[in-house]
Amino acid sequence: MSEENNSIQEQKTKEPSKKPINDNRLCAILAYLLLGIVWYFADNKIKKNEFAKFHVKQAIVLIIVSLVGSIGLGITILAWLIPLYQIAIFVLVMIGIYNAYSGKKEELPVIGKFSDKINI
C-alpha cells in the first residue's frame, strides 16, 4: 500500500505544475482581441504591470497597421490583396496571443519594434 502512495506522489511531482492565468496575462491575451486594451485603460492595477503594458502596446500597433493597411489597399488597384493582408494580420494576432499566454515579452515580427514609440 505504501508503495502505491509513493508511486502516486512520484507521478504528481513529475507532472508540470500548471500556473493559473493571472489578471496580467489575461489582459495581455485579451489585448489582441481589443477587450484587453479597454480593460488596461479601465483598471489602474493592470496599468502598473509591465507585461500587460507591453502586450497592449503590441496590440495597439497591430490594430493601427491592420486599419491603415486595409484602407490603403482598399483605395488602390490592389484591393484584391486585402484578404491576404488580413490573413497575415490574423497570424500576427495568433503569435501575440501565444506569446502572452506563454508569459513571453517577445515583439511581433515586422511591426513589433514600433510599439516602443507608444507612450501609455
Residue pairs with C-beta under 8 A, 6 or more apart in sequence:
21 29
21 101
23 43
23 45
23 46
24 46
24 49
24 51
24 52
25 51
25 52
25 100
25 101
25 103
26 36
27 36
27 39
27 40
27 43
27 46
27 49
27 52
27 55
27 56
28 36
28 51
28 52
28 54
28 55
28 56
28 100
29 36
29 55
29 97
29 100
29 101
30 36
30 39
31 37
31 40
31 52
31 55
31 56
31 58
31 59
31 96
31 100
32 55
32 58
32 59
32 62
32 93
32 96
32 97
32 100
33 93
33 97
34 59
34 63
36 52
36 55
36 56
36 59
37 56
37 59
37 60
37 63
39 46
40 46
40 47
40 52
40 53
40 56
40 120
41 47
41 120
46 52
47 53
50 105
51 103
51 105
53 120
54 105
54 115
55 96
55 99
55 100
55 105
56 120
57 115
57 116
57 118
57 120
58 96
58 107
58 108
58 112
58 115
59 96
60 115
60 118
60 120
61 108
61 111
61 112
61 114
61 115
61 118
62 89
62 92
62 93
62 96
62 108
62 111
65 89
65 111
66 86
66 89
69 85
69 89
70 82
70 85
70 86
73 79
73 81
73 82
73 85
74 82
92 108
92 109
92 110
92 111
95 108
95 109
96 108
99 105
99 106
106 112
107 113
107 115
